[in-house]
Amino acid sequence: MRFRTGNRPSRRPVSPLLRGVYVPRSMDAAAFALTTYGIPLLVLATTNSAALTGLAFALEWVPRLGAFALAGALVDRYGTAAVFRFASAARALVVVAAAFILPHQNDPVGATVTVLLLAAATGALTEFSYVAAETTGAMAARETGARAHRVQAALLGIDQTATLAGPALAGLLLHWSGATGLLTAIACFSLLGCGFAPRRKDDEQARPAELVLKGLRTGWSTLRSLPALGWLVTGLTVSNLAVGLLQAAAPVIVVKQLGHSTADVGLLWSAAAIAALFAVALCRKAIDHYSLWTVGTVSASIAATGCLAISLSHTYSAYLALTAVLMAGEGGMTVVLRTLRTHLIPPDVFGATLALTILLLLLPFPLAGLLVAAVPPPLLGHAITSCAVLQALGLAVTFARLRTVPGLRASFA
């Protein structure tokens, strides 16, 4: 028998971006989506209360905001991989503990409190892993130079894909296997993300220590020195009030006012994610041929028009279609934000500045949850109309101001 000698053809090496950035980000995004959309649905199914659903939404976001400043400081000190691994492992531990506790609670009040505490804990831990993953992605995008927007578009596509599957998967898991199945899935994705997280060379060296307040001051001074980024963050923060209100109010509007099921709430956001994915892919190519300002302005116009029309819709099909239009515009603006953020923020303060920008962008979300909890369901339409008008004005001023900022003709022209 003759044996073949010599070296076998080498396999094609796995892309560093795929193994070190995209795969861990995908696992974390899946856990994020299941947590964000699954827990409010669990609260609604448990309590059947619009006020408690809005309160759960607020409680889910408030700890996330508090975690961002600390997360940015820890990323700058210990590196992305260490923070990502810790947050993912801790989230898995929390949801596994809840999966054992909830089936043994027969008291509805106790179950509700447990789920609300679960929302707060997972929300905070999720933001630690998100800041670490976002910093890793920004570092990888910066290394690609002029094609950084392609990496950012891919990262946003991962997030939107998770948003597409998350609501539907959460609904299916709750329907067929209850809270235990949902929480087990979150734990599995968290552990997979922890296992796939790379150990980057820059993570071996601890960076200078930064206290939380110092990290906020560093991020604020950096943001103030970058007027283009500051204006864009301001406009998107105003826009996020309308987006957050729609997200918090969706279970109440779809179930209570339009007479559809909780599964249709998941379908709503799945359709919106499909539209956002399409917008991300389109903007990824459009930025190659047009300026960031042009792509951002068109995206803002689409988002504002969709939100204004949502406030006038009275059927589920119209509500679904217009929400998809709104999220398509939001997806395009997010690509612009991530690309500009990657190019402008200095690497040595990226973690702290990123944490501050995300903190500002997410401030409207707990406020939106409190609005849903406080405003009677029949008046939610008026609240949405007011926020839609505010969004349109805010985005118009933002992109008009960006057009005139000195020194930005190369990026916004």
MARMAR-248179 format. One line per 4 residues: number of its first residue (from 1); their letters; for each residue z, y, x negated of C-alpha. Coordinates in Angstrom, 1 decimal, m for minus. Layout:
BEGIN
NUM> A> Z,Y,X  ...
END
This chain:
BEGIN
1> MRFR> 0.0,0.0,0.0  m0.9,3.4,m1.4  1.5,6.2,m1.1  0.3,9.8,m1.0
5> TGNR> 1.8,11.9,m3.7  2.0,15.6,m4.2  3.6,18.4,m2.3  3.2,18.5,1.5
9> PSRR> 1.6,21.6,2.9  4.4,24.1,3.5  5.1,25.1,7.0  4.6,28.6,8.0
13> PVSP> 7.8,30.5,7.3  9.7,31.8,10.3  9.5,35.6,10.7  12.6,37.4,9.5
17> LLRG> 12.4,39.5,12.6  12.3,36.5,14.9  15.1,34.6,13.3  17.3,37.5,12.3
21> VYVP> 16.7,40.1,15.1  14.9,38.8,18.1  16.6,35.5,18.7  20.2,36.8,18.5
25> RSMD> 19.2,39.8,20.6  17.7,37.5,23.2  20.9,35.5,23.5  23.1,38.6,23.8
29> AAAF> 20.7,40.2,26.3  20.9,37.1,28.5  24.7,37.2,28.4  24.6,40.9,29.1
33> ALTT> 22.4,40.5,32.1  24.4,37.7,33.6  27.5,39.7,33.2  26.2,43.0,34.6
37> YGIP> 24.5,41.6,37.7  26.5,38.4,38.3  30.0,39.7,38.4  29.3,42.5,41.1
41> LLVL> 27.5,39.9,43.2  30.6,37.6,42.8  32.8,40.5,44.0  30.6,41.1,47.0
45> ATTN> 30.5,37.4,47.9  34.3,37.2,47.5  35.4,40.4,49.3  32.3,41.3,51.5
49> SAAL> 33.4,45.0,50.8  31.1,47.8,49.9  33.9,49.9,48.5  35.2,47.0,46.2
53> TGLA> 31.6,46.4,45.1  31.3,50.0,44.0  34.8,49.8,42.4  33.8,46.7,40.5
57> FALE> 30.7,48.4,39.2  32.8,51.3,37.9  35.4,49.0,36.4  32.7,47.1,34.6
61> WVPR> 31.3,50.3,33.0  34.5,52.3,32.1  35.7,49.9,29.4  32.1,49.8,28.0
65> LGAF> 32.2,53.5,27.5  35.6,53.3,25.7  34.3,50.6,23.5  31.3,52.4,22.1
69> ALAG> 33.1,54.8,19.8  35.2,52.1,18.3  32.1,49.8,18.1  30.1,52.3,16.1
73> ALVD> 32.9,52.9,13.7  33.4,49.1,13.2  29.7,48.6,12.6  29.6,51.3,10.0
77> RYGT> 32.7,49.8,8.3  32.2,46.0,8.5  28.5,45.6,9.2  26.5,44.4,12.1
81> AAVF> 26.8,40.6,11.7  30.6,40.5,11.6  31.0,42.7,14.7  28.3,40.8,16.6
85> RFAS> 29.9,37.4,15.8  33.3,38.6,16.8  32.2,40.2,20.1  30.1,37.2,21.1
89> AARA> 32.8,34.6,20.3  35.5,36.7,22.1  33.3,37.1,25.2  32.8,33.3,25.3
93> LVVV> 36.5,32.7,25.1  37.2,35.2,27.9  34.7,33.8,30.3  35.7,30.2,29.6
97> AAAF> 39.3,31.1,30.4  38.2,32.7,33.7  36.2,29.7,34.6  39.3,27.6,34.4
101> ILPH> 41.5,30.1,36.3  39.3,31.1,39.2  38.9,27.7,40.9  42.6,27.3,41.1
105> QNDP> 43.2,30.7,42.8  43.3,30.4,46.6  44.6,34.0,47.2  41.6,36.3,47.8
109> VGAT> 43.5,39.3,46.3  44.3,37.3,43.1  40.7,36.2,42.8  39.5,39.7,43.2
113> VTVL> 41.9,41.1,40.6  40.8,38.3,38.2  37.1,39.1,38.6  37.7,42.8,38.2
117> LLAA> 39.7,42.2,35.0  36.9,39.8,33.9  34.4,42.6,34.5  36.4,45.0,32.4
121> ATGA> 36.9,42.6,29.5  33.4,41.3,29.3  32.0,44.8,29.7  33.9,46.1,26.6
125> LTEF> 33.0,43.0,24.4  29.4,43.2,25.5  29.1,46.7,24.2  30.5,45.7,20.8
129> SYVA> 27.8,43.1,20.5  25.1,45.5,21.9  25.9,48.3,19.4  25.8,45.7,16.5
133> AETT> 22.5,44.2,17.8  21.0,47.7,18.4  21.9,48.8,14.8  20.3,45.6,13.4
137> GAMA> 17.2,46.3,15.4  17.0,49.9,14.2  17.4,48.8,10.6  14.6,46.3,11.0
141> ARET> 12.4,48.9,12.7  13.0,51.5,10.0  11.8,49.0,7.4  8.4,48.8,9.2
145> GARA> 7.8,52.5,8.8  5.1,53.9,11.1  5.1,50.8,13.3  8.8,51.2,14.2
149> HRVQ> 7.9,51.8,17.8  6.4,48.2,18.0  9.7,46.7,17.0  11.6,48.9,19.4
153> AALL> 9.2,48.0,22.2  9.8,44.3,21.4  13.5,44.8,21.6  13.2,46.6,24.9
157> GIDQ> 11.0,43.8,26.1  13.7,41.4,25.3  16.2,43.4,27.3  13.9,43.8,30.2
161> TATL> 13.1,40.0,30.2  16.8,39.3,30.4  17.0,41.8,33.2  14.2,40.0,34.9
165> AGPA> 15.8,36.6,34.7  19.5,37.7,34.9  19.8,38.7,38.6  17.9,35.7,39.8
169> LAGL> 19.7,33.2,37.5  23.1,34.7,38.4  22.3,34.3,42.1  21.2,30.7,41.7
173> LLHW> 24.2,29.8,39.6  26.6,31.4,42.1  24.9,29.6,45.0  24.7,26.1,43.5
177> SGAT> 27.7,25.9,41.1  29.9,28.9,42.0  31.7,31.1,39.5  32.2,28.2,37.1
181> GLLT> 28.5,27.7,36.6  27.9,31.5,36.1  30.7,31.9,33.6  29.7,28.7,31.7
185> AIAC> 26.2,30.1,31.3  27.6,33.4,29.9  29.7,31.4,27.4  26.7,29.3,26.3
189> FSLL> 24.5,32.4,25.6  27.4,34.1,23.8  28.0,31.1,21.5  24.3,30.8,20.8
193> GCGF> 24.1,34.4,19.9  27.1,34.0,17.6  25.5,31.0,15.9  22.1,32.6,15.4
197> APRR> 23.5,35.9,14.0  22.2,36.4,10.4  24.4,37.3,7.5  22.7,40.4,6.1
201> KDDE> 23.3,41.4,2.5  24.5,44.9,3.5  27.2,43.2,5.6  28.8,41.9,2.5
205> QARP> 30.0,45.3,1.5  32.4,47.2,3.7  31.4,50.8,4.3  33.8,53.7,4.1
209> AELV> 36.4,53.5,6.9  36.0,55.7,9.9  38.5,56.3,12.5  37.3,56.4,16.1
213> LKGL> 37.6,60.1,16.5  36.0,60.7,13.1  33.1,58.5,14.2  32.7,60.6,17.3
217> RTGW> 32.7,63.8,15.3  30.2,62.3,12.9  27.9,61.3,15.7  28.3,64.6,17.5
221> STLR> 27.5,66.7,14.4  24.5,64.5,13.7  23.2,64.8,17.2  23.6,68.6,17.2
225> SLPA> 21.6,68.7,14.0  18.7,66.9,15.7  17.6,69.1,18.7  14.8,66.8,19.8
229> LGWL> 17.1,63.8,20.1  19.8,66.0,21.7  17.5,67.2,24.4  16.1,63.8,25.1
233> VTGL> 19.6,62.3,25.4  20.6,65.1,27.8  17.6,64.6,30.1  18.1,60.8,30.2
237> TVSN> 21.8,61.2,30.9  21.0,63.3,34.0  18.3,60.7,35.0  20.8,57.8,34.6
241> LAVG> 23.0,59.2,37.3  20.2,58.5,39.8  19.5,55.1,38.2  23.2,54.2,38.2
245> LLQA> 23.6,55.2,41.8  20.7,53.1,42.9  22.0,50.1,40.9  25.5,50.4,42.3
249> AAPV> 24.4,51.0,45.9  21.7,48.3,45.9  24.0,45.5,47.2  25.3,47.8,50.0
253> IVVK> 21.9,49.2,51.0  20.0,45.9,50.9  22.7,43.7,52.5  24.5,46.1,54.8
257> QLGH> 21.7,48.6,55.9  18.5,46.7,55.5  19.9,43.3,56.6  18.8,41.2,53.7
261> STAD> 20.6,38.6,51.6  22.3,39.0,48.2  19.4,36.9,46.8  17.1,39.8,47.8
265> VGLL> 19.2,42.1,45.7  18.4,39.9,42.7  14.7,39.9,43.7  14.8,43.7,43.8
269> WSAA> 15.9,44.0,40.2  13.6,41.2,39.0  10.6,43.0,40.4  11.9,46.2,38.7
273> AIAA> 12.2,44.4,35.4  8.6,43.1,35.7  7.4,46.7,36.2  9.5,47.9,33.3
277> LFAV> 8.0,45.1,31.1  4.5,46.2,32.0  5.4,49.8,31.2  6.9,48.9,27.8
281> ALCR> 3.8,46.9,26.8  1.6,49.8,28.0  3.6,52.5,26.1  3.7,50.4,23.0
285> KAID> m0.1,50.7,22.8  m0.2,54.2,24.2  2.0,55.6,21.4  m0.6,54.3,18.9
289> HYSL> m3.2,56.6,20.4  m1.2,59.5,22.0  1.9,61.4,21.0  5.5,60.5,21.9
293> WTVG> 5.7,63.7,24.0  2.7,62.7,26.1  3.9,59.2,26.8  7.4,60.5,27.5
297> TVSA> 6.2,63.2,29.9  4.0,60.8,31.9  6.9,58.3,32.0  9.3,61.0,33.2
301> SIAA> 6.9,62.1,36.0  6.6,58.5,37.2  10.3,57.9,37.2  11.1,61.2,39.1
305> TGCL> 8.4,60.6,41.7  9.6,57.1,42.3  13.2,58.1,42.7  12.4,60.9,45.1
309> AISL> 10.3,58.5,47.3  13.1,55.9,47.3  15.4,58.4,49.1  12.9,58.5,51.9
313> SHTY> 12.3,54.7,52.2  13.6,52.7,55.2  12.2,49.2,54.6  13.1,46.6,52.0
317> SAYL> 9.5,46.2,50.8  9.2,50.0,50.2  12.6,50.1,48.6  11.6,47.2,46.2
321> ALTA> 8.2,48.8,45.3  9.6,52.2,44.7  12.5,50.9,42.6  9.9,49.1,40.5
325> VLMA> 8.0,52.4,40.0  11.2,54.1,39.0  12.2,51.5,36.4  8.6,51.5,35.0
329> GEGG> 9.1,55.2,34.2  12.5,54.5,32.8  11.1,51.8,30.6  8.6,54.2,29.1
333> MTVV> 11.2,56.8,28.4  13.4,54.3,26.7  10.7,53.3,24.3  10.3,57.0,23.4
337> LRTL> 14.1,57.4,22.9  14.4,54.4,20.7  11.5,55.3,18.6  12.7,58.9,18.1
341> RTHL> 16.2,57.7,17.4  15.1,55.3,14.7  13.1,57.9,12.9  15.6,60.8,13.0
345> IPPD> 19.1,59.4,12.6  20.1,59.0,8.9  21.0,55.3,8.0  24.5,56.0,6.7
349> VFGA> 25.6,57.5,10.1  23.4,55.5,12.4  26.2,53.3,13.9  28.4,56.3,14.8
353> TLAL> 25.5,58.3,16.1  24.0,55.4,18.1  27.4,54.8,19.7  27.7,58.4,20.7
357> TILL> 24.2,58.6,22.2  24.7,55.4,24.2  28.1,56.7,25.3  26.5,59.8,26.7
361> LLLP> 23.7,57.9,28.3  26.1,55.5,30.1  28.7,58.1,31.3  26.9,58.5,34.7
365> FPLA> 27.3,54.7,35.5  31.0,54.5,36.3  30.6,57.8,38.2  27.9,56.2,40.3
369> GLLV> 30.2,53.3,41.1  32.9,55.6,42.2  30.4,57.5,44.4  29.4,54.3,46.1
373> AAVP> 33.1,53.4,46.6  33.9,56.9,48.0  30.8,57.7,50.1  30.4,56.0,53.5
377> PPLL> 27.4,53.7,53.6  25.5,55.8,56.2  25.6,58.8,53.8  24.4,57.0,50.7
381> GHAI> 20.8,58.1,51.4  21.8,61.8,51.1  23.6,61.1,47.9  20.5,59.4,46.5
385> TSCA> 18.3,62.3,47.5  20.6,64.8,45.8  20.6,62.7,42.6  16.8,62.3,42.7
389> VLQA> 16.3,66.1,42.9  18.7,66.6,40.0  16.9,63.9,38.0  13.5,65.6,38.5
393> LGLA> 14.8,69.0,37.5  16.6,67.6,34.4  13.6,65.7,33.2  11.3,68.7,33.7
397> VTFA> 13.5,71.0,31.7  14.0,68.4,29.0  10.3,67.7,28.3  9.4,71.4,28.6
401> RLRT> 12.1,72.2,26.0  10.9,69.4,23.7  7.4,70.9,23.7  8.8,74.1,22.2
405> VPGL> 11.3,72.8,19.6  10.2,74.0,16.1  9.1,71.4,13.7  8.3,68.7,16.2
409> RASF> 4.6,69.2,16.6  3.9,66.1,14.5  6.0,63.9,16.8  5.7,65.7,20.1
413> A> 2.3,67.3,20.2
END
